[in-house]
Structure formats: C-alpha cells, structure tokens
Amino acid sequence: MGRSGPPLVTGVAPKEGPPGTRITIRGENLGYDPKDLIGVKICGVDCLLAADWKSPSKIIARSGPGKGKGDIIVITKSGGQGTCTVGFKGYYVQIGPLQESAIWIDESQSVSSNLRHGRPSSPLFSKDDEDPLGISDEGNQAKFSEEDLLELFPEASGNMSIENFSSSWYLLENHHSTSFDDLRAGLAHMKRKAKHRSEGPIAFVKTNLSSTLDCLDSLQNMYSKFCTDDIRGEFINSYAVLLMQAKSCADGLFQEVLGRKDKADSTRNALSVLQRFKFLFYLPLNLQRNIQKGDYNMVINDYIRARSLFADTQVQVFRKVYKEVENQINEFRDMLKQKLMELPNSLENQKKLIKYLISLECSGDPAWECLVNQQKWLTTILLRCKEQHLQEEKESQPNGDVFGTPQRTSNLSRAKPGDSNSLKLEHGSSKFTNPQRIMYIEELCEILTYNLPDLWKLGQAYFSGALIVKEQTGEKAFKIDVSKHSQFKESLFDSLKEFRQMITDTISLFSNLVRAAFLPQTLPEKLSAEDKTKYGQWNQVIPGDWLPSCVRHIRNCVWSLSLLDLPGESPTVINDLAFDMRTNCMFTLLKQAIADIQQLHIKETWIVETDDESGGTTQLPALFENIVNETIQHLHEVVVQNKQGEPEIFGQRTVQKDSTQLCSELLQAFVPCLDCLAFTPVMAGGSSNTADDSKKRFSTSSMDFEEHSLQFDKRLIIMLSNCSHTMERIIPRLVENLNKHGYVEMNKALQTTRERYEELDSKLFEAYIEEKSNPIVGAIEQNMYRGRFDWKTCRKPAGVRNYLKDVIMKMIEVHAEVFAVSPSFVTRVTQKVVESVSEEITRVIECVTEFNEHGKLQARVELKALQETVKLYITPHANQCFKEAMDNLGSMKPEDKKLLEDLLNKYKSQMKFQMMCFYGDSLLRNSVSA
C-alpha cells in the first residue's frame, strides 16, 4: 500500500463538552483501517483507547480530561501526524457532592477549608461553571445589582444550593437580556439533563464503562502491589480499618442528605410508576367521561387494552383498579342492553349497540334478543293502533260525525304514509272529519313500512355474519348462539326458519287487521270467531270515495316491502291483501258510479242544448259520460295501473267476469234514468219561486215548458234525442276508453248495451209516434166529412179541402217540434207520421161505397196534393197505401187531367210556405216550374 497524505481533520461534532463526551471526527486520510490509526489527541490528551475507527473519513472517540480549547490531531502509520482546521473545547462540569462522576474531582474549590478546621459548612458551587440552562452568560452587558435583587426578592436567593432559591432571581441575575427562544432552548437542555440523571446508576456505568474499568484495574493493581510489599499483612488490615472508619465518618456526615435522597428517589419512583401506568389509574375516570360523552368506541378500546394488560396481574394496586374498571364495564353493558331494548330505534344505532355488546362479551345473544323484542314490540303497536282507533270510532258515533269526500288527483304516489295532508276534504268546515278507518289504515301502513324493514335488515345482518367487531388483534365475528332460541335449538337453519316465521306472523297480523276493517268476509276460514274478534269489529260504513286512499296506502306499503325480498309466504300474504283491496275498490267504485247514474234524473233541468254534432240534448248525457270517465280514470290511477311486481288486476278469470259485468251494468245504468224521465211525470229541475222562472224558452237552445208540468210528448222527444246521442256517440267513446285502460271483453258489453239502448229507443219512438200521430189520424175521417160532405154528391172540385190542410199543419207542427230538438230525427219521425196518415186516408177512401165523377177527382186531387207535399218522406209502405187508394178511384178521364193539374198548381201556390217545411225553398221552386 503506498504512502498517503497526512491526516486532516475538517469537522467535529459536538465542538465542546466535558470529559467523556462522544465526538464524531470527520476529515481526510484518517487511516486505511483500525490498525493504521496509532493516535488521536484531543486538547493534548491521547484518546486512542476510546477511539473507534469507522472509515478513512470518520472516527468516533470520547474526549479526555483536557480543558480549554485545543486541536484534534490524528496520527496514522501511513500518513504520520496530521493537522486540524477545527478545534474542540473541553470544560469541567462542577459536580456536587451528590452527583456521580467518572473522573477524579478536585474538591478543593467546592469544599470550604473550614472542614479542615472541624467547622462543617454547606457545599459551595462555582457560579462560573454552573449553568443549568446550558447557555452562555451575557458577557459585558449590565446586570442587576445584588441590592436591587434583594429589594425585589427580600426573602429569596439566586443560589441553587439553598432552600429559598428563586428562579426569577437567577434569571434576572444571569439572563435578563436572553431572548425567549434561547430560554426555550435552555428549558429543553434542562429536561435532557434531568432525563439523563433519571436513568440511574446503570445508565451512568454504561456511559462511562471505560473509566469504571480503569478504576477497577487501578484498584486491583494497587491491592496486588500492597499484598506484595506487605508480607505480614499488617498494613492491609490497618488500611481496612482506616477505610471502615472513613466510611463510618462519611455515613455520619451525609446520613441526613442520603436519607432525603432515598426519600426523593422513592417518591420519584412512585411518580414514575404513576406516569408509566397512568392509563390504568386514569381509566375509571376516562371511562366515565367517555360514557357521558357517548364515545362508546373509545370506552371499548380502552377496556380491551386494559383487559389484555392487567386482567391477570398479581399487583394488588393494579387488581384493585382493574376491579373498579370491571364494575364500570358491567354497568355499561347493562346500559347498552337497556338502550338496545328501547324502541323505536334506528337500524344503524341497533347495529352499533349490538357490536358494542359483542365487543364487551355480553352474556347471551344480544342480536337475537333484539330481534325477538322488536318483533314483539311491532306486534304490540299494531294491536294498540287497532284498539285506539276502534275506541275513537265508538266515541265519534254519538256525535254523528259527517265524513267529507277526498279530492281526486292524478298522482298515484300522493298519499305518503304519515302525511297528514294526503287526504283533503272538499268541505272546509271542521264538522267534516276523516273516517277512523282511513286514519287507521294510514297509521298501520306507516308503522309496518317504517319498522319491518329495520327488523328484516337486522335479521339479515345477524344471519349473514355482518355484525363483525374489529379489534387491534384482528377481526372478531359474532357467532350465533342457537342455544338461546326458544323453540329451535338444533342448527342455524332452525334459527333462520324461526326468524322467517316471525316476519310472516307480523305480516299476517297486518293483513288480518286490514281485512277485518275493510274485507271482513275475506278473513281466513280457519280462524275462529274469537280470533276474528281479536282483529277488530268495525261498525261505521265507509263511503266508497275513501277506498282509493286506502288502496294507495296499501300499495305504497306493499311496494316498500317488495324491495326487501321477504321470505316464505310473506310476499304472497301482502300481495294478496293488496290485490283484494284493489278489486274491492274497483267493484265498489263501479257500483257507486252505477248508483250515481241511476240518480241522474233528479238533476234534469230539461234545457236542450243543440250543436251540429249531437243535435239537441240536455245535460244528462254529458253528466253520464263524465261520471263514467272519472270513474275509469280514478280506477286506472289507483287500481288498474300496475306497479313493479304487482299482479295484473284482470289476470284472474273471476275478476274479469265480475268487472265485465259491472262495466256492462255501468253503461246500461243510464237506460232506466232515461226511461224514468220519459214516462214518469217529474218536476222540472232548477225550480224557482219567481214569476220570471215559471216559463223557459223552447227553441234550438231551449224549450218552452211549464216548470211543474212538462208535456209528455216533449219529454219523449228529448229523451229520444238523449238516448240516440248516448247510444251513437257516448257509448262507443266510453267503450274505447275502457279498452284503452285494459278492461276485457268490452265488445261483448258493447253489444249488450246497444241492445238495451235500442230497446229503449224503440220504446220511446213508438210512444212518441203514437202520441203525435193519434190526434192527427183520429181527426182525418171526422174532418173529411164535416159539413155533411158526401162523395156521391160531390160538386166540381175547386181546390184542396181544409181537412187536408189541417193534417198538413199538424204534421208541420210535429216536424218543427222534432227539428227543434234534434234535426236528425225529422226524417224518421215524419216518415212514420206520413205512413199513419196515408194508412188512415186509404182506409177511409176504401170504405167509401160510391163516388161520382167529381168525387173521384176531388179524392185524387187531395191524394196527389198530400203526396206532393210529403214526397220526401214517403216510404214504400206509404207509397203502397197511396197506390191502393188511387186504384180504388179507378181511371181518370182525359178532360180531368187538365183540371187536376190546375188544382195542384193552385194548391202549391197557396201552400208555398207550408210546403217549404218539407221541401225547402229550392225544391219548391223546381217543383212549381216543372
């Protein structure tokens, strides 16, 4: 290996310290290995024995007894004696009489010379070297004088060795201008020194091991030398006696001081124990505070930690404290269990409480006990709700409360459980109240919807093992204790089966309570009379308008529970309840609509409104259509429209059959109303006591009639128009609406309904024709022979006789009456009247035994005039009647044709305005020109 350059020390840490300070030396060429290093001088003292070579650039050594500032010189074989660019300052720490020291202490400066004269004195300390803060003095800055300090602190002193030492005095005397940051650094220095002293003799020996070994080696060498020189052993014994005397003298001198030191050490040790185990000693108070704050996690964590550390301790003090902790935890367990059993309670809170009890190793099975308790509580509040509303219904019966009518809206989800505004009354007066059963069903649904999901989810978490408690050592899953169950103790399957039965029993109870209130006839047949009574017996009749609200509550409840994926028969029970409530509501509303339609006759005002589409009708057909459409729409919103998971309302054949029958009856319910209005004398609606209202206008928009005695023929034609309009326009629209909303077999209902309306139409038409044609026909023969007219002695015809004109005027009257109500009936009615008139005239002519020539011509003129007047309304039957009458008159002479034509033209000219009723102005002009 070649020779390297001389060692060079470029860094040292720390830069000052007392003898024995551990120093890190850094530089260049500090030796290739430990053997190459032959010397390390610190402040002129060789410290090679305490040096530890790390690398060519790093050496760790301990300072020697050198004092003052000096260089650090490293000597190596390869480089010789080196140089130094930095230095180290060595100083002596003034050691008190009770402090350990690894080096020999010169006590000549600290112990008064009075000791040599037998006058004891307190040990003195050099103020120059004693600096408890470890910061330098303030140099030449002006200091407080002793007189000033005595004035500020008359009974104190700045000497740390006496009892009246004042820290304020010391700081003002030595560090009155020191910054706050420097004082904080001094405080940290004092803490480090105190910690170092608290480590005890063992730490001191470890720190100064080399010095201790040197002392032992020196003592051993001294003893060997004495033994060699002292052959007789007299000196050794005398030295031993002297040493024992010195020891006794020293013990007597320092006995009081050492006693105080032992007491202080014992106190320090006790405080150290308290500080070390303060977690246990403060634990009862911390547990109490955390319980009061509700920080249960902290309580459990502290208890688990204390149990792992002190559960098996043999120290009496620790056992006493730990016993108190256990008593507090037992009370805490009881409190948690009581809170767990208090209901109502949120699901998350229940889970937390169960996990807390599991972590505390509570006896029993808290999760299962909570499930059983919650199911019993839910059953109790359902029955209590029934009893409460039954009692309120009994109390309301003597008061004669009147039920309002809920408003209908198109929002299916408007009736939320617990929403007091979900049902609005049409009546603003407080005398109208909600039926108890409606409030009862709302509260039942609210109870089940809000509480059963928590019960089910808690059970799911229990059986799926979701109740897991995380500890510091890992995860602790709660194991189900099936031995705690009342009926099934063999396996987890039996436990799960019992829980599912609890859910089914709760839902069955809810279903039976609802059925007893609204569908008592649907309660299970296996129930005894006593069991049925337990579910409640309700007396008041609920108006049908309230049923949709009940159905909404039930459907919302079922929909909420369907999200839980309930087990076993529970979904079937709750879905059957909802389906039965829907069908009952549908049938009830349809029947109520039928009853409402059948009572429409009392709302008839006999005011005829006409338009181009429907002709003349009263308000009844529109009222009928509105009732049906509102019923259909309301049923669609509440009953027919399916939510997710609900069965189709028309899926069952019995429901299809009954709904089709009721819909058919609904459409036909208007027939008896029309029949009653037509054939039964009624009081006109909208009566008034004023004279101005005693008559109403009968025209294209209204009809003249006496208020209290509307004529029979007018009632017939109005109802005929209503019937025709209903049959031709309203019924098809209603059937189309029913088909659109999913009602089945409506074509069959339409056919049956048409037959009923056609029967009523025929009945009304025949009655009207009979009412209008009988007076006309009955007067023909009488008026024909008025004035002793005889066909055998008839004079030359001068025109059409008055009897025929009277017939035509009466027919015009019928025509006008029908046209005022419904123009579409004019042809149908006029044709029938013409047939009746033609039949009567033909009969009268056929009954004539003999005609003269003028009589035949007169009869022919009248027949031709009648034919010409009503030719637009002549039916084949009427035409046949006229032909038979003409045939009965025989053939006409040629000379009579001219006279016949002139007489007909004269008739047309005279009856121009009358014929316009049948022909119209244009037809009449065309006929005259022809």
C-alpha positions, 0 to 999 in steps of 0.5 A: 500500500503506498504512502498517503497524505497526512491526516486532516481533520475538517469537522467535529461534532459536538465542538465542546463538552466535558470529559467523556463526551462522544465526538464524531471526527470527520476529515481526510486520510484518517487511516486505511483501517483500525490498525493504521490509526496509532493516535488521536489527541484531543486538547493534548490528551491521547484518546486512542483507547476510546477511539473507534475507527469507522472509515478513512473519513470518520472516527468516533472517540470520547474526549479526555480530561483536557480543558480549554480549547485545543486541536484534534490531531490524528496520527496514522502509520501511513500518513504520520501526524496530521493537522486540524482546521477545527478545534474542540473545547473541553470544560469541567462540569462542577459536580456536587457532592451528590452527583456521580462522576467518572473522573477524579474531582478536585474538591478543593474549590467546592469544599470550604477549608473550614472542614479542615478546621472541624467547622462543617459548612454547606457545599459551595458551587462555582457560579462560573461553571454552573449553568443549568440552562446550558447557555452562555452568560451575557458577557459585558452587558449590565446586570442587576445589582445584588441590592436591587435583587434583594429589594425585589426578592427580600426573602429569596436567593439566586443560589441553587444550593439553598432552600429559598432559591428563586428562579426569577432571581437567577434569571434576572441575575444571569439572563435578563437580556436572553431572548425567549427562544434561547430560554426555550432552548435552555428549558429543553437542555434542562429536561435532557439533563434531568432525563439523563440523571433519571436513568440511574446508576446503570445508565451512568456505568454504561456511559462511562464503562471505560473509566469504571474499568480503569478504576477497577484495574487501578484498584486491583493493581494497587491491592496486588502491589500492597499484598506484595510489599506487605508480607505480614499483612499488617498494613492491609488490615490497618488500611481496612480499618482506616477505610471502615472508619472513613466510611463510618465518618462519611455515613455520619456526615451525609446520613441526613442528605442520603436519607432525603435522597432515598426519600426523593428517589422513592417518591420519584419512583412512585411518580414514575410508576404513576406516569408509566401506568397512568392509563390504568389509574386514569381509566375509571375516570376516562371511562366515565367521561367517555360514557357521558360523552357517548364515545362508546368506541373509545370506552371499548378500546380502552377496556380491551387494552386494559383487559389484555394488560392487567386482567391477570396481574398479581399487583394488588394496586393494579387488581384493585383498579382493574376491579373498579374498571370491571364494575364500570364495564358491567354497568355499561353493558347493562346500559347498552342492553337497556338502550338496545331494548328501547324502541323505536330505534334506528337500524344503524344505532341497533347495529352499533349497540349490538357490536358494542355488546359483542365487543364487551362479551355480553352474556347471551345473544344480544342480536337475537334478543333484539330481534325477538323484542322488536318483533314483539314490540311491532306486534304490540303497536299494531294491536294498540293502533287497532284498539285506539282507533276502534275506541275513537270510532265508538266515541265519534258515533254519538256525535254523528260525525259527517265524513267529507269526500277526498279530492281526486288527483292524478298522482298515484304516489300522493298519499305518503304514509304519515302525511297528514295532508294526503287526504283533503276534504272538499268541505272546509268546515271542521264538522267534516272529519276523516273516517277512523278507518282511513286514519287507521289504515294510514297509521298501520301502513306507516308503522309496518313500512317504517319498522319491518324493514329495520327488523328484516335488515337486522335479521339479515345482518345477524344471519349473514355474519355482518355484525363483525367487531374489529379489534387491534388483534384482528377481526372478531365475528359474532357467532350465533348462539342457537342455544338461546332460541326458544323453540329451535335449538338444533342448527342455524337453519332452525334459527333462520326458519324461526326468524322467517316465521316471525316476519310472516306472523307480523305480516299476517297480523297486518293483513288480518287487521286490514281485512277485518276493517275493510274485507271482513268476509275475506278473513281466513276460514280457519280462524275462529270467531274469537280470533276474528274478534281479536282483529277488530269489529268495525261498525261505521260504513265507509263511503266508497270515495275513501277506498282509493286512499286506502288502496294507495296506502296499501300499495305504497306499503306493499311496494316498500316491502317488495324491495326487501325480498321477504321470505316464505309466504310473506310476499304472497300474504301482502300481495294478496291483501293488496290485490283484494283491496284493489278489486274491492275498490274497483267493484265498489267504485263501479257500483257507486258510479252505477248508483250515481247514474241511476240518480241522474234524473233528479238533476234534469233541468230539461234545457236542450242544448243543440250543436251540429254534432249531437243535435239537441240534448240536455245535460244528462248525457254529458253528466253520464259520460263524465261520471263514467270517465272519472270513474275509469280514470280514478280506477286506472290511477289507483287500481288498474295501473300496475306497479313493479311486481304487482299482479295484473288486476284482470289476470284472474278469470273471476275478476274479469267476469265480475268487472265485465259485468259491472262495466256492462251494468255501468253503461246500461245504468243510464237506460232506466234514468232515461226511461224514468224521465220519459214516462214518469211525470217529474218536476222540472229541475232548477225550480224557482219561486219567481214569476220570471222562472215559471216559463223557459224558452223552447227553441234550438237552445231551449224549450218552452215548458211549464216548470211543474208540468212538462208535456209528455210528448216533449219529454219523449222527444228529448229523451229520444234525442238523449238516448240516440246521442248516448247510444251513437256517440257516448257509448262507443267513446266510453267503450274505447276508453275502457279498452284503452285502460285494459278492461276485457271483453268490452265488445261483448258489453258493447253489444249488450248495451246497444241492445238495451239502448235500442230497446229503449229507443224503440220504446220511446219512438213508438210512444212518441209516434203514437202520441203525435200521430193519434190526434192527427189520424183520429181527426182525418175521417171526422174532418173529411166529412164535416159539413155533411160532405158526401162523395156521391154528391160531390160538386166540381172540385175547386181546390184542396179541402181544409181537412187536408190542410189541417193534417198538413199543419199538424204534421208541420207542427210535429216536424218543427217540434222534432227539428227543434230538438234534434234535426236528425230525427225529422226524417224518421219521425215524419216518415212514420207520421206520413205512413199513419196518415196515408194508412188512415186516408186509404182506409177511409177512401176504401170504405167509401161505397160510391163516388161520382165523377167529381168525387173521384177527382176531388179524392185524387186531387187531395191524394196527389196534393198530400203526396206532393207535399210529403214526397220526401218522406214517403216510404214504400209502405206509404207509397203502397197505401197511396197506390191502393187508394188511387186504384180504388178511384179507378181511371181518370178521364182525359178532360180531368187531367187538365183540371187536376193539374190546375188544382195542384198548381193552385194548391202549391201556390197557396201552400208555398210556405207550408210546403217549404217545411218539407221541401225547402225553398229550392225544391219548391221552386223546381217543383212549381216550374216543372 
